[in-house]
Amino acid sequence: ATASLPLSPQVPEIQYFGASALHTKISRYWGDIPAEQYDTLKKQLFSQIARFASGSKIVLTRLCVALASLALNMMPEVWPGAVSEMVHMFQEEGGEVDGRARCLALLELLTVLPEEFQTSRLPQYRKGEVRGALGREWTAVYPLLQQLLRQPDSPPLVKARVLKCLSSWVLLDVPLNESEGLVEASFTALSDPELFDTAVEAIVNTISQPDSQRYVNTLLKLVPQVLQLQEQLRDAIQNGDMETSVLLFSIRALLEQVEHWQSFLALVNMIMFCTGIPGHYPVNETTSSLTLTFWYTLQDDIMSFEAEKQAVYLQVYRPVYFQLVDVLLHKAQFPTDEEYASWSSDEKEQFRIYRVDISDTLMYVYEMLGAELLSNLYDKLGRLLTNTEQATTWQHTEALLYGFQSIAETIDVNYSDVIPGLIGLIPRININNVQLADTVMFTIGALAEWLADHPVMLSSVLPLVLQALGNPDLSVSSVSTLKKICRECKYDLPPYATNIVAVSQEVLIKQIHKTSQCMWLMQALGFLLSALPVEEILRNLHSLITPYIQQLEKLSEETPNPSNKLAIIHILGLLSNLFTTLDITKQEEESGENAPPIKSAPPQTGPNPVVVVLQQVFALIQTVLSKWLNDSQVVEAVCAIFEKSVKTLLHDFAPMVSQLSEMLGQMYSTIPQASALDLTRQMVHIFASETNHFPPIKALFELVTSVTLTIFQQGPRDHPDIVDSFMQLQAQVCFWFLISFTLGFSLLFRVLSLKFPEAPTVKSTCFFFTELIPHCADIPPVGQIVQEDGKLLLLAVLEAIGGQSSRSLMDQFAEVLFCLNKHCFALLTVWLKEALRSPGFPSSRVSDDQKDTFSQQVLRERVNKRRVKDIVKEFTLVCRGLHGTEYAADY
């Protein structure tokens, strides 16, 4: 094996390649190396490492990795005491190699050994044995590292390598008490700027090991050393050295000892100092964000204690967490307007994410502090807004509101007695800043459910929301807040409906908002109108929609071009989103005998308002379609209007079934598109079982099936989206139709869909077959179809497993195979035997014995679907020549 290692000192690249090839041979093809070569290989590697100790660092590292891999494969039986031998070999006099170079080479070897173990592909049983052997070798490593780290004349480079070696070995779960001296020496190394980073990494890695909490006495010894760093920490912050932040490692195991809480509290205060570090994240400091996880874990530990112990800790730490809230809200404050304007877009985005992290922390802290936290925030906000003597900045107000919003967004605050006061304070806020206005909006939105239970307070905040709608800078916050209010409080909004609709219409006409916010606004109006009497809904719909209908009429007369296409899609989108939430049927459900009196709504009579509007604009939509039938985006936008209306109205959509079925049939016959099939699926799902609507639905289904089968005959490869939607339609409704008529049904074309490269199409087709096959026995036409074409289906499935389809789809093919086995066992037994008899099928890589084994395994499993999936995955690897390879393992 060592013959592949070029030794020419002039070409390090070639030397590196040779060393890498040697490592690959040892680590991946260990079985190919004869046992009699082990000792020779070991000696030559020692020799080459000694030779390159003063040479190229990258070659030395690869040689060390190769020797590490050799040791791991030989431990513990063939090469017991491997690490001790390594230490001994490099501590001997090395001829021409100076002692420092030999020392660094040994440290490199010892460092890569645990790292190589972590990434090695040793079998699981071997991994346990080797880990145990390495753990026992720590006694040979520890004295060497201790001596080098404490030796006054050790060069910084050597000490840095020692610290790196310690970081590597502790990943093997070295017990904390067995590395105590090295950790203490690592703390001493923190005072050396050259060693600081590696020392911190070593300390963090050592103390963060899962088993560390067992060694409380050792941890306690480290507490004074951590506390001594407080001054260094303050100096570092003042000097702008933010790297000191990584000192915040986890030593929460001390919590387990109640009697030591004083020491731990001192550490907590130290971390509090880092959380509240001066400056604005991320421009003036980057430390505070790293401390947030600590507060989560500390709280988790406290709340997991039994009641008596928890009470002791809560008494100590509740004041700490109240202090934390103050610190977090201070850190969440925006800088001055001038400073914020100077920030880059990336810095602003990082600050936004940082505030979200603070918001999550506040929500979490609420679990410990409860209602008292809301009272605390309310008192502060009240003092801030009523204090006329002391000037306050908008940043203070905004941060306090942000605290409220953070909690109210996810916690039920309906019981809180401070929310009425908060709602009363909001109109008193001098909103003279976009960030403050945004937070006011989001806070109102977070309280939407509370407002639904206290509708008398709507008059205090609704005017603020409507006023904000006209400001493009507040687009997202104002529209999303109005949508929440309209959704949660719709039965209390009729007195405000006229005003809300008027303001909304005005901002829509002025095009103040971007497309997505316009859609949200239409959804808000849908919620709002749902609670009104039908005549009022129709009146508002007329005023709301008429301008768009007029615009659509004008656009439908123009020659198609990219500009008017976007306008058409925008208008159709507005209608879709309005009809998505305009649902008067919910009034009857929610105004039942259990509903509160205030929520009751008048019973509705006559056709649904959405249906009335759709019938009025139906001819116009047909005109638009006739001009844009070739454009899939416009067709999709048209179908979306009806699909969302059908989903919302359900059986109330009945008056439209006949004319929509006819239009869909004409659309699909002219230019087949997937969106038309998706809408057909919705129609069939809801109305196919209703006698009155059976004829148009049946005609539509027959038509789209006929047209799609023509596409199959002509070559469906160019239309994977159509095939996908068609198979979903078939899977959902085929049995009802198969009972009624067969359409000359054949599996032939559907089997072709299994051979598509597009995963969604294949998944839909497999789903169709898993829905169809279980009905072999109870629906005679299905049994006949499967008997006639089932072998074709099996051949397609076997081809896919044999390598024709992506490995990611094997679960879907396994489900089809499982269905055939469960419901057509006799037929499958014959088909499998015939199919697998063909030479080279489904792959030239599988033998007859392997095919027989696969067949027997599949036929045995008629209950355990998970087992069939495993069998198929195993067989497909064999078929693809991947069985036992790294590639297969990584997949």
DRENPAGU-109898 format. One record per residue (C-alpha): residue in three letters; x, y, z. Coordinates in steps of 0.5 Angstrom, whole numbers, padded with zeros to 4 digits, always signed. Last residue first. Layout:
N
ALAXYZ;...
! end
This chain:
891
TYR-0057+0017+0001;ASP-0050+0017+0005;ALA-0050+0010+0006;ALA-0052+0008-0002;TYR-0046+0013-0004;GLU-0042+0009+0001;THR-0043+0003-0002;GLY-0046-0004+0001;HIS-0051-0005-0005;LEU-0050+0001-0010;GLY-0050-0004-0017;ARG-0056-0001-0019;CYS-0060-0007-0018;VAL-0057-0009-0012;LEU-0059-0002-0009;THR-0066-0003-0012;PHE-0067-0010-0008;GLU-0065-0007-0001;LYS-0070-0001-0002;VAL-0075-0006-0005;ILE-0075-0010+0001;ASP-0075-0004+0006;LYS-0081-0002+0003;VAL-0084-0009+0004;ARG-0082-0009+0011;ARG-0086-0002+0012;LYS-0092-0005+0009;ASN-0093-0011+0014;VAL-0099-0014+0013;ARG-0098-0018+0006;GLU-0091-0020+0007;ARG-0089-0027+0004;LEU-0090-0025-0003;VAL-0085-0020-0003;GLN-0079-0024+0001;GLN-0081-0030-0004;SER-0080-0025-0010;PHE-0074-0022-0007;THR-0070-0028-0006;ASP-0072-0031-0013;LYS-0069-0025-0016;GLN-0063-0025-0012;ASP-0062-0033-0014;ASP-0063-0031-0021;SER-0057-0026-0021;VAL-0058-0018-0021;ARG-0053-0014-0024;SER-0057-0014-0031;SER-0063-0011-0028;PRO-0070-0012-0028;PHE-0069-0016-0032;GLY-0063-0018-0035;PRO-0065-0025-0037;SER-0073-0026-0037;ARG-0075-0030-0031;LEU-0077-0024-0027;ALA-0083-0023-0031;GLU-0086-0030-0031;LYS-0085-0031-0024;LEU-0087-0024-0021;TRP-0094-0025-0026;VAL-0096-0032-0023;THR-0095-0030-0016;LEU-0098-0023-0017;LEU-0104-0026-0020;ALA-0105-0031-0014;PHE-0104-0025-0009;CYS-0109-0020-0012;HIS-0111-0016-0006;LYS-0105-0016-0001;ASN-0100-0017-0006;LEU-0102-0012-0011;CYS-0103-0007-0006;PHE-0096-0008-0003;LEU-0093-0008-0010;VAL-0096-0001-0011;GLU-0094+0001-0004;ALA-0087-0001-0006;PHE-0087+0004-0012;GLN-0089+0010-0007;ASP-0083+0008-0002;MET-0078+0007-0008;LEU-0079+0014-0011;SER-0073+0017-0008;ARG-0069+0012-0011;SER-0071+0016-0018;SER-0074+0011-0023;GLN-0071+0007-0029;GLY-0066+0003-0024;GLY-0069-0004-0023;ILE-0074-0001-0018;ALA-0077+0003-0024;GLU-0077-0003-0028;LEU-0080-0007-0023;VAL-0086-0002-0022;ALA-0087-0002-0030;LEU-0087-0010-0030;LEU-0092-0010-0025;LEU-0097-0005-0028;LEU-0096-0009-0035;LYS-0098-0015-0031;GLY-0104-0012-0028;ASP-0107-0010-0035;GLU-0112-0016-0036;GLN-0113-0018-0029;VAL-0113-0011-0026;ILE-0118-0009-0031;GLN-0123-0015-0030;GLY-0122-0014-0022;VAL-0124-0006-0023;PRO-0130-0008-0027;PRO-0132-0013-0022;ILE-0132-0008-0016;ASP-0132-0011-0009;ALA-0126-0016-0011;CYS-0121-0011-0015;HIS-0123-0005-0010;PRO-0116-0005-0007;ILE-0113-0004-0013;LEU-0116+0003-0015;GLU-0113+0007-0009;THR-0106+0004-0009;PHE-0106+0005-0017;PHE-0108+0012-0016;PHE-0103+0014-0011;CYS-0098+0011-0016;THR-0100+0015-0021;SER-0100+0022-0017;LYS-0093+0020-0014;VAL-0090+0019-0021;THR-0093+0026-0023;PRO-0090+0029-0017;ALA-0083+0026-0019;GLU-0082+0028-0026;PRO-0078+0023-0030;PHE-0084+0020-0032;LYS-0084+0012-0033;LEU-0090+0011-0028;SER-0095+0015-0033;LEU-0094+0010-0038;VAL-0098+0005-0033;ARG-0104+0010-0034;PHE-0104+0009-0041;LEU-0105+0002-0041;LEU-0109+0001-0035;SER-0115+0001-0039;PHE-0122+0004-0038;GLY-0127+0003-0044;LEU-0131+0009-0041;THR-0133+0004-0035;PHE-0139+0007-0033;SER-0143+0008-0026;ILE-0139+0003-0022;LEU-0133+0006-0025;PHE-0135+0013-0024;TRP-0135+0012-0016;PHE-0129+0008-0016;CYS-0125+0013-0021;VAL-0126+0019-0016;GLN-0120+0021-0012;ALA-0115+0017-0016;GLN-0118+0019-0023;LEU-0117+0027-0021;GLN-0110+0026-0018;MET-0108+0022-0024;PHE-0111+0028-0029;SER-0107+0033-0025;ASP-0100+0029-0025;VAL-0102+0028-0033;ILE-0103+0035-0034;ASP-0097+0037-0030;PRO-0093+0032-0034;HIS-0095+0035-0041;ASP-0089+0034-0046;ARG-0088+0027-0044;PRO-0096+0025-0046;GLY-0095+0022-0053;GLN-0101+0023-0058;GLN-0104+0017-0055;PHE-0103+0020-0048;ILE-0106+0026-0050;THR-0112+0023-0053;LEU-0113+0019-0046;THR-0113+0027-0044;VAL-0119+0029-0048;SER-0123+0023-0047;THR-0122+0023-0039;VAL-0123+0031-0040;LEU-0130+0029-0044;GLU-0132+0024-0039;PHE-0131+0028-0033;LEU-0135+0034-0036;ALA-0141+0029-0038;LYS-0141+0026-0031;ILE-0141+0033-0028;PRO-0146+0036-0032;PRO-0151+0029-0032;PHE-0150+0028-0024;HIS-0152+0035-0022;ASN-0159+0034-0020;THR-0157+0027-0017;GLU-0152+0029-0012;SER-0146+0024-0011;ALA-0142+0028-0016;PHE-0143+0035-0013;ILE-0137+0036-0008;HIS-0131+0031-0011;VAL-0133+0032-0018;MET-0133+0040-0017;GLN-0126+0040-0014;ARG-0123+0035-0019;THR-0126+0039-0025;LEU-0122+0045-0022;ASP-0116+0041-0021;LEU-0117+0039-0029;ALA-0118+0046-0031;SER-0111+0048-0027;ALA-0107+0042-0031;GLN-0109+0045-0038;PRO-0112+0042-0044;ILE-0113+0047-0050;THR-0119+0047-0054;SER-0122+0041-0050;TYR-0120+0043-0044;MET-0123+0050-0044;GLN-0130+0047-0047;GLY-0131+0042-0042;LEU-0129+0048-0037;MET-0134+0052-0040;GLU-0140+0047-0040;SER-0138+0045-0033;LEU-0138+0052-0030;GLN-0145+0053-0034;SER-0148+0047-0030;VAL-0145+0047-0023;MET-0146+0055-0022;PRO-0153+0054-0019;ALA-0150+0049-0014;PHE-0145+0053-0011;ASP-0149+0053-0004;HIS-0146+0046-0004;LEU-0139+0048-0002;LEU-0139+0055-0002;THR-0132+0056+0001;LYS-0128+0051-0003;VAL-0133+0052-0009;SER-0131+0060-0009;LYS-0124+0058-0009;GLU-0124+0053-0015;PHE-0128+0058-0019;ILE-0124+0064-0018;ALA-0117+0060-0018;CYS-0120+0057-0025;VAL-0119+0064-0028;ALA-0112+0065-0025;GLU-0110+0059-0028;VAL-0113+0060-0035;VAL-0109+0067-0034;GLN-0103+0064-0032;SER-0103+0058-0037;ASP-0104+0063-0043;ASN-0107+0060-0049;LEU-0114+0061-0047;TRP-0112+0068-0047;LYS-0117+0072-0052;SER-0123+0066-0051;LEU-0121+0067-0043;VAL-0123+0074-0043;THR-0129+0073-0046;GLN-0131+0067-0042;ILE-0130+0072-0036;LEU-0134+0077-0038;ALA-0140+0072-0039;PHE-0139+0070-0032;VAL-0139+0077-0029;GLN-0146+0077-0027;GLN-0147+0069-0025;LEU-0140+0070-0021;VAL-0144+0076-0017;VAL-0150+0072-0016;VAL-0146+0066-0014;VAL-0142+0070-0009;PRO-0148+0073-0006;ASN-0151+0066-0005;PRO-0158+0065-0007;GLY-0164+0067-0003;THR-0165+0067+0004;GLN-0160+0068+0010;PRO-0161+0068+0017;PRO-0160+0074+0021;ALA-0153+0074+0025;SER-0152+0072+0032;LYS-0145+0074+0035;ILE-0148+0078+0041;PRO-0153+0073+0043;PRO-0147+0068+0045;ALA-0147+0062+0040;ASN-0149+0055+0043;GLU-0156+0056+0040;GLY-0153+0056+0033;SER-0151+0063+0030;GLU-0144+0060+0029;GLU-0147+0055+0024;GLU-0152+0060+0021;GLN-0147+0065+0020;LYS-0141+0060+0017;THR-0146+0059+0011;ILE-0145+0067+0009;ASP-0137+0065+0007;LEU-0134+0071+0004;THR-0127+0069+0005;THR-0124+0066-0001;PHE-0129+0070-0005;LEU-0125+0076-0004;ASN-0118+0073-0005;SER-0121+0070-0012;LEU-0124+0077-0014;LEU-0117+0080-0012;GLY-0113+0075-0016;LEU-0118+0076-0022;ILE-0116+0083-0022;HIS-0109+0082-0021;ILE-0109+0077-0027;ILE-0112+0082-0032;ALA-0107+0087-0030;LEU-0101+0083-0031;LYS-0104+0081-0038;ASN-0105+0088-0040;SER-0098+0089-0039;PRO-0095+0083-0043;ASN-0100+0084-0049;PRO-0107+0081-0051;THR-0110+0086-0056;GLU-0115+0090-0052;GLU-0123+0088-0051;SER-0122+0084-0045;LEU-0118+0090-0042;LYS-0124+0094-0043;GLU-0128+0089-0040;LEU-0123+0088-0034;GLN-0123+0095-0032;GLN-0131+0096-0032;ILE-0131+0089-0028;TYR-0125+0092-0023;PRO-0129+0099-0022;THR-0136+0095-0021;ILE-0133+0090-0015;LEU-0133+0094-0009;SER-0139+0098-0011;HIS-0143+0092-0013;LEU-0140+0088-0007;ASN-0142+0093-0002;ARG-0149+0093-0005;LEU-0149+0085-0005;ILE-0147+0084+0002;GLU-0152+0089+0004;GLU-0158+0086+0001;VAL-0155+0079+0004;PRO-0155+0081+0011;LEU-0148+0083+0014;ALA-0143+0078+0017;SER-0139+0075+0011;LEU-0138+0082+0009;LEU-0132+0083+0014;PHE-0129+0077+0013;GLY-0129+0078+0005;LEU-0127+0085+0006;ALA-0121+0082+0010;GLN-0119+0077+0004;MET-0119+0083+0000;LEU-0114+0087+0004;TRP-0110+0081+0004;MET-0110+0080-0004;CYS-0108+0088-0004;GLN-0102+0086+0001;SER-0100+0081-0004;THR-0100+0086-0010;LYS-0097+0092-0007;HIS-0100+0097-0003;ILE-0102+0104-0005;GLN-0106+0103-0011;LYS-0110+0109-0011;ILE-0116+0105-0013;LEU-0114+0100-0007;VAL-0113+0105-0002;GLU-0120+0108-0004;GLN-0123+0102-0004;SER-0121+0100+0003;VAL-0123+0107+0006;ALA-0130+0106+0003;VAL-0130+0099+0005;ILE-0128+0100+0013;ASN-0133+0106+0013;THR-0139+0102+0011;ALA-0137+0096+0015;TYR-0136+0100+0022;PRO-0143+0099+0025;PRO-0143+0092+0022;LEU-0136+0090+0025;ASP-0138+0086+0031;TYR-0140+0080+0028;LYS-0133+0081+0024;CYS-0129+0081+0030;GLU-0124+0075+0029;ARG-0123+0075+0022;CYS-0124+0083+0021;ILE-0120+0084+0026;LYS-0114+0080+0024;LYS-0115+0082+0016;LEU-0114+0090+0019;THR-0108+0088+0023;SER-0105+0084+0016;VAL-0107+0091+0012;SER-0104+0096+0017;SER-0097+0092+0019;VAL-0096+0090+0012;SER-0097+0097+0009;LEU-0094+0101+0014;ASP-0090+0105+0009;PRO-0095+0105+0004;ASN-0099+0110+0009;GLY-0107+0110+0007;LEU-0108+0104+0011;ALA-0105+0107+0017;GLN-0111+0111+0018;LEU-0116+0105+0018;VAL-0112+0102+0023;LEU-0112+0108+0028;PRO-0119+0109+0027;LEU-0120+0102+0029;VAL-0117+0103+0036;SER-0121+0106+0040;SER-0128+0104+0037;LEU-0126+0097+0038;MET-0126+0097+0045;VAL-0134+0096+0046;PRO-0132+0089+0042;HIS-0129+0086+0048;ASP-0129+0079+0047;ALA-0127+0080+0039;LEU-0122+0085+0042;TRP-0119+0080+0046;GLU-0118+0076+0039;ALA-0115+0082+0036;LEU-0110+0083+0041;ALA-0104+0081+0037;GLY-0107+0086+0031;ILE-0107+0092+0036;THR-0100+0090+0038;PHE-0098+0089+0030;MET-0101+0096+0029;VAL-0097+0100+0035;THR-0091+0096+0033;ASP-0091+0099+0025;ALA-0093+0106+0028;LEU-0087+0106+0032;GLN-0082+0103+0027;VAL-0085+0109+0022;ASN-0085+0115+0027;ASN-0089+0120+0029;ILE-0094+0116+0033;ASN-0095+0120+0039;ILE-0099+0115+0044;ARG-0105+0117+0047;PRO-0109+0113+0042;ILE-0105+0106+0045;LEU-0107+0108+0052;GLY-0114+0106+0053;ILE-0112+0099+0049;LEU-0107+0098+0054;GLY-0112+0100+0060;PRO-0117+0095+0057;ILE-0111+0090+0057;VAL-0109+0090+0064;ASP-0114+0085+0067;SER-0111+0079+0063;TYR-0116+0074+0062;ASN-0116+0075+0055;VAL-0109+0074+0054;ASP-0108+0068+0051;ILE-0101+0067+0049;THR-0098+0067+0042;GLU-0098+0074+0039;ALA-0100+0077+0046;ILE-0093+0076+0049;SER-0089+0079+0043;GLN-0094+0084+0042;PHE-0093+0087+0050;GLY-0086+0087+0049;TYR-0086+0090+0043;LEU-0091+0096+0046;LEU-0085+0097+0051;ALA-0080+0097+0046;GLU-0084+0102+0042;THR-0085+0107+0048;HIS-0078+0107+0049;GLN-0076+0108+0042;TRP-0081+0114+0041;THR-0076+0118+0046;THR-0078+0121+0053;ALA-0078+0128+0056;GLN-0079+0128+0063;GLU-0084+0133+0066;THR-0090+0130+0062;ASN-0090+0123+0065;THR-0097+0120+0063;LEU-0094+0116+0057;LEU-0088+0113+0060;ARG-0091+0112+0067;GLY-0097+0108+0063;LEU-0092+0104+0059;LYS-0088+0102+0065;ASP-0094+0100+0069;TYR-0097+0096+0063;LEU-0090+0092+0062;ASN-0090+0090+0070;SER-0097+0088+0069;LEU-0096+0084+0063;LEU-0090+0081+0067;GLU-0095+0080+0073;ALA-0099+0076+0069;GLY-0094+0070+0068;LEU-0087+0070+0071;MET-0085+0063+0069;GLU-0089+0062+0062;TYR-0088+0069+0061;VAL-0080+0068+0060;TYR-0082+0064+0054;MET-0086+0069+0050;LEU-0080+0074+0052;THR-0075+0070+0049;ASP-0079+0069+0043;SER-0079+0077+0042;ILE-0072+0077+0044;ASP-0070+0072+0038;VAL-0075+0076+0033;ARG-0071+0083+0035;TYR-0065+0079+0033;ILE-0068+0078+0027;ARG-0070+0085+0025;PHE-0063+0087+0028;GLN-0060+0082+0023;GLU-0064+0085+0017;LYS-0062+0092+0019;GLU-0055+0090+0019;ASP-0056+0087+0012;SER-0060+0093+0009;SER-0054+0098+0011;TRP-0054+0102+0017;SER-0054+0110+0016;ALA-0061+0111+0017;TYR-0061+0107+0024;GLU-0056+0112+0026;GLU-0060+0118+0024;ASP-0067+0116+0027;THR-0063+0114+0033;PRO-0062+0107+0035;PHE-0068+0102+0036;GLN-0070+0099+0042;ALA-0069+0091+0043;LYS-0063+0092+0047;HIS-0067+0096+0052;LEU-0073+0091+0052;LEU-0068+0085+0053;VAL-0065+0089+0059;ASP-0072+0090+0062;VAL-0074+0083+0061;LEU-0068+0080+0064;GLN-0069+0084+0071;PHE-0076+0081+0071;TYR-0072+0074+0070;VAL-0067+0076+0076;PRO-0073+0078+0080;ARG-0076+0071+0079;TYR-0069+0067+0080;VAL-0068+0067+0088;GLN-0076+0066+0090;LEU-0076+0061+0083;TYR-0071+0057+0086;VAL-0073+0056+0092;ALA-0080+0054+0090;GLN-0077+0049+0084;LYS-0074+0045+0090;GLU-0081+0044+0093;ALA-0085+0043+0087;GLU-0080+0038+0083;PHE-0075+0041+0079;SER-0077+0042+0071;MET-0079+0049+0072;ILE-0072+0051+0074;ASP-0068+0047+0069;ASP-0072+0050+0063;GLN-0071+0057+0066;LEU-0064+0056+0066;THR-0064+0053+0059;TYR-0068+0058+0056;TRP-0064+0064+0059;PHE-0057+0061+0056;THR-0060+0060+0049;LEU-0061+0068+0050;THR-0053+0069+0051;LEU-0051+0069+0044;SER-0055+0075+0042;SER-0052+0079+0047;THR-0045+0078+0044;THR-0045+0082+0037;GLU-0044+0089+0039;ASN-0043+0096+0036;VAL-0047+0094+0029;PRO-0051+0088+0030;TYR-0053+0089+0035;HIS-0054+0096+0038;GLY-0049+0098+0044;PRO-0047+0097+0051;ILE-0048+0089+0053;GLY-0054+0088+0057;THR-0054+0080+0055;CYS-0046+0080+0057;PHE-0048+0083+0064;MET-0054+0078+0065;ILE-0048+0073+0063;MET-0044+0075+0069;ASN-0051+0076+0073;VAL-0052+0069+0072;LEU-0045+0067+0074;ALA-0046+0070+0081;LEU-0052+0067+0081;PHE-0049+0060+0080;SER-0044+0061+0086;GLN-0050+0063+0091;TRP-0054+0057+0088;HIS-0049+0052+0091;GLU-0053+0049+0097;VAL-0059+0048+0091;GLN-0054+0043+0088;GLU-0057+0041+0081;LEU-0057+0048+0079;LEU-0049+0047+0078;ALA-0051+0043+0072;ARG-0052+0049+0069;ILE-0045+0050+0067;SER-0046+0052+0059;PHE-0041+0056+0056;LEU-0041+0064+0056;LEU-0034+0065+0055;VAL-0035+0065+0047;SER-0037+0073+0048;THR-0030+0074+0049;GLU-0029+0075+0041;MET-0033+0082+0042;ASP-0026+0085+0043;GLY-0029+0093+0043;ASN-0024+0095+0048;GLN-0029+0097+0053;ILE-0032+0090+0052;ALA-0025+0087+0053;ASP-0024+0091+0059;ARG-0031+0088+0062;LEU-0030+0081+0060;GLN-0023+0081+0063;GLU-0026+0084+0070;GLN-0031+0079+0070;LEU-0026+0073+0068;GLN-0025+0072+0075;LEU-0032+0069+0076;VAL-0030+0064+0071;GLN-0024+0062+0075;PRO-0028+0062+0081;VAL-0033+0057+0078;LEU-0028+0052+0076;LYS-0028+0048+0083;LEU-0035+0048+0083;LEU-0035+0044+0076;THR-0030+0039+0079;ASN-0035+0038+0085;VAL-0041+0038+0080;TYR-0038+0032+0076;ARG-0045+0029+0074;GLN-0046+0035+0070;SER-0041+0034+0065;ASP-0044+0027+0062;PRO-0047+0031+0056;GLN-0040+0034+0054;SER-0041+0042+0054;ILE-0035+0043+0060;THR-0030+0040+0055;ASN-0032+0043+0049;VAL-0033+0050+0052;ILE-0026+0050+0055;ALA-0022+0047+0049;GLU-0026+0052+0045;VAL-0024+0058+0050;ALA-0017+0056+0050;THR-0017+0056+0042;ASP-0019+0063+0042;PHE-0015+0066+0047;LEU-0008+0062+0046;GLU-0005+0068+0042;PRO-0008+0073+0047;ASP-0005+0070+0053;SER-0010+0071+0059;LEU-0014+0065+0057;ALA-0008+0060+0058;THR-0010+0060+0065;PHE-0017+0058+0064;SER-0014+0052+0059;ALA-0009+0050+0065;GLU-0016+0049+0069;VAL-0019+0045+0064;LEU-0012+0041+0063;GLY-0012+0040+0071;GLU-0020+0037+0071;SER-0019+0033+0065;GLU-0020+0026+0068;ASN-0026+0030+0073;LEU-0029+0032+0066;PRO-0030+0024+0064;VAL-0027+0024+0057;ASP-0034+0023+0052;LEU-0030+0022+0046;LEU-0031+0029+0044;VAL-0026+0031+0050;TRP-0021+0028+0045;SER-0021+0033+0040;SER-0022+0039+0044;LEU-0016+0037+0048;CYS-0012+0036+0042;LYS-0013+0044+0040;LEU-0011+0046+0047;VAL-0004+0042+0046;ARG-0004+0045+0039;ALA-0004+0052+0042;LYS+0001+0050+0047;VAL+0006+0048+0042;LEU+0005+0054+0038;PRO+0005+0059+0044;PRO+0012+0056+0045;SER+0013+0052+0051;ASP+0018+0055+0056;PRO+0013+0056+0062;GLN+0011+0048+0062;ARG+0004+0048+0064;LEU+0001+0046+0057;LEU+0007+0041+0055;GLN+0006+0037+0062;GLN-0001+0037+0062;LEU-0002+0035+0055;LEU+0004+0029+0056;PRO+0000+0027+0062;TYR-0007+0027+0059;VAL-0005+0023+0053;ALA-0003+0016+0056;THR-0008+0016+0061;TRP-0013+0018+0055;GLU-0011+0011+0052;ARG-0017+0007+0056;GLY-0022+0012+0052;LEU-0019+0010+0046;ALA-0020+0003+0047;GLY-0027+0004+0049;ARG-0029+0008+0043;VAL-0025+0002+0039;GLU-0030-0003+0042;GLY-0036+0001+0041;LYS-0034+0003+0034;ARG-0033-0005+0032;TYR-0040-0007+0034;GLN-0043-0001+0030;PRO-0039-0003+0024;LEU-0033+0002+0023;ARG-0034+0008+0018;SER-0030+0013+0021;THR-0032+0020+0021;GLN-0032+0021+0029;PHE-0026+0016+0029;GLU-0022+0020+0025;GLU-0023+0026+0029;PRO-0021+0022+0035;LEU-0014+0021+0032;VAL-0013+0027+0028;THR-0011+0031+0035;LEU-0006+0025+0037;LEU-0003+0025+0030;GLU-0002+0033+0030;LEU+0000+0033+0037;LEU+0006+0028+0035;ALA+0008+0032+0029;LEU+0008+0038+0034;CYS+0013+0034+0039;ARG+0017+0032+0033;ALA+0018+0039+0030;ARG+0020+0041+0037;GLY+0025+0036+0038;ASP+0029+0037+0032;VAL+0029+0031+0027;GLU+0036+0029+0025;GLY+0036+0023+0029;GLY+0029+0023+0033;GLU+0031+0022+0040;GLU+0025+0018+0043;GLN+0019+0022+0045;PHE+0016+0021+0038;MET+0016+0013+0039;HIS+0013+0013+0046;VAL+0007+0017+0044;MET+0005+0013+0038;GLU+0006+0007+0043;SER+0002+0009+0048;VAL-0004+0011+0043;ALA-0003+0004+0040;GLY-0004+0001+0047;PRO-0007-0006+0043;TRP-0005-0006+0036;VAL-0009-0013+0033;GLU-0014-0014+0039;PRO-0016-0006+0040;MET-0015-0003+0035;MET-0013-0005+0028;ASN-0018-0001+0024;LEU-0017+0005+0029;ALA-0010+0005+0029;LEU-0010+0004+0021;SER-0014+0010+0021;ALA-0010+0014+0025;LEU-0004+0013+0021;ALA-0008+0015+0015;VAL-0010+0021+0019;CYS-0003+0023+0021;LEU+0000+0022+0014;ARG-0006+0027+0011;THR-0003+0032+0017;LEU+0004+0031+0015;VAL+0002+0032+0007;ILE-0002+0039+0009;LYS+0004+0041+0014;SER+0009+0040+0008;GLY+0016+0039+0012;SER+0019+0039+0019;ALA+0015+0033+0021;PHE+0015+0030+0014;ARG+0021+0025+0016;ALA+0018+0023+0022;ILE+0011+0022+0019;GLN+0014+0018+0014;SER+0018+0013+0019;PHE+0012+0012+0023;LEU+0008+0011+0017;GLN+0013+0006+0014;LYS+0013+0002+0021;LYS+0005+0002+0021;LEU+0005-0001+0014;THR+0010-0006+0015;ASP+0006-0008+0021;TYR+0000-0009+0018;GLN+0003-0012+0011;GLU+0002-0019+0014;ALA-0006-0018+0015;PRO-0007-0017+0008;ILE-0010-0010+0006;ASP-0016-0011+0001;GLY-0021-0011+0007;TRP-0019-0004+0009;TYR-0022-0002+0003;ARG-0025+0005+0006;SER-0020+0007+0011;ILE-0014+0004+0009;LYS-0014+0005+0002;THR-0017+0012+0002;HIS-0011+0014+0007;LEU-0006+0012+0002;ALA-0009+0016-0003;SER-0009+0022+0001;ALA-0002+0021+0003;GLY+0000+0020-0005;PHE-0004+0026-0007;TYR-0001+0030-0001;GLN+0006+0028-0004;ILE+0004+0030-0011;GLU+0002+0037-0009;PRO+0008+0037-0005;VAL+0013+0037-0011;GLN+0020+0038-0009;PRO+0021+0033-0003;SER+0020+0027-0008;LEU+0017+0022-0003;PRO+0011+0019-0007;LEU+0006+0015-0003;SER+0003+0009-0007;ALA+0008+0004-0006;THR+0006+0005+0002;ALA+0000+0000+0000;
! end
